[in-house]
Amino acid sequence: MYFIFDHNAEANESLTHYNVLFVAIENEIIIFVFEDIRRDLVSCDNDFRDAIIYICASLYSFISTNNFSEIAEVNDVTSFYYRGYIK
């Protein structure tokens, strides 16, 4: 993925990132999360769950995940839509 961080309005460079890409190797899922508010505003919660996209692939082994952050700890979430059903 390619992002142009100069287009973001924050003066603090560490706050110009609005998304994070994770991989859950055990479940073969890629998770892409977004923050929807300017991160230097008081109203921003920095929770990165304003938009959550997860990707499953039938040929998961064909996806290169070496630049992704690995999810180290997995907890059950009661409102997560997972492969066709609410978990």
C-alpha positions as CSV (number, residue, x, y, z in Angstrom):
1,M,0.0,0.0,0.0
2,Y,1.1,3.5,-0.6
3,F,0.1,6.6,1.4
4,I,1.0,10.3,1.0
5,F,1.4,11.4,4.6
6,D,2.0,15.0,3.6
7,H,-1.7,15.3,2.7
8,N,-2.6,14.8,6.4
9,A,-3.1,18.1,8.3
10,E,-1.3,17.2,11.6
11,A,1.8,19.2,12.5
12,N,3.1,16.3,14.6
13,E,4.5,13.7,12.1
14,S,3.9,10.8,14.4
15,L,0.1,11.5,14.2
16,T,-0.2,11.4,10.4
17,H,-0.9,7.7,10.2
18,Y,-4.6,6.8,9.9
19,N,-4.5,3.1,9.4
20,V,-2.8,-0.1,10.5
21,L,-2.4,-3.4,8.8
22,F,-2.3,-6.6,10.8
23,V,-2.0,-10.2,10.1
24,A,-3.5,-13.0,12.2
25,I,-1.4,-15.9,11.0
26,E,-3.1,-18.6,13.0
27,N,-6.5,-17.6,11.5
28,E,-5.1,-16.6,8.1
29,I,-6.8,-13.2,8.3
30,I,-5.5,-9.8,7.3
31,I,-7.0,-6.9,9.2
32,F,-7.0,-3.3,8.0
33,V,-8.1,-0.7,10.6
34,F,-8.7,3.1,10.3
35,E,-9.0,6.1,12.5
36,D,-11.6,8.6,11.0
37,I,-10.8,11.9,12.9
38,R,-7.7,14.1,12.7
39,R,-5.5,12.6,15.3
40,D,-4.3,16.0,16.8
41,L,-7.9,17.0,17.7
42,V,-9.2,16.5,21.3
43,S,-12.2,14.7,19.9
44,C,-10.1,12.0,18.4
45,D,-10.2,8.8,20.4
46,N,-7.3,7.1,18.5
47,D,-9.0,3.7,18.8
48,F,-8.4,2.8,15.1
49,R,-11.7,0.9,15.0
50,D,-13.8,3.4,13.0
51,A,-13.5,1.2,10.0
52,I,-12.3,-2.4,10.2
53,I,-11.8,-4.5,7.1
54,Y,-10.7,-8.1,7.3
55,I,-9.6,-10.1,4.4
56,C,-9.7,-13.9,4.0
57,A,-8.2,-15.6,0.9
58,S,-8.8,-19.1,-0.4
59,L,-5.0,-19.1,-1.3
60,Y,-3.8,-17.3,1.8
61,S,-0.3,-18.8,1.3
62,F,0.1,-16.7,-1.9
63,I,-0.2,-13.4,0.1
64,S,3.1,-11.8,1.2
65,T,2.7,-10.7,4.8
66,N,6.3,-9.9,5.7
67,N,5.6,-6.1,6.0
68,F,2.5,-6.6,8.3
69,S,2.3,-6.3,12.0
70,E,1.6,-9.7,13.6
71,I,-1.2,-9.9,16.2
72,A,0.6,-11.3,19.2
73,E,-2.4,-11.9,21.5
74,V,-5.9,-12.9,20.4
75,N,-9.0,-12.4,22.6
76,D,-12.6,-13.3,21.8
77,V,-14.8,-10.4,20.6
78,T,-18.5,-10.9,20.9
79,S,-19.5,-8.5,18.1
80,F,-17.1,-9.5,15.3
81,Y,-18.5,-10.7,12.0
82,Y,-16.2,-13.7,11.0
83,R,-16.5,-15.7,7.8
84,G,-20.3,-15.5,7.5
85,Y,-21.5,-15.5,11.1
86,I,-21.4,-13.3,14.2
87,K,-18.9,-14.6,16.6
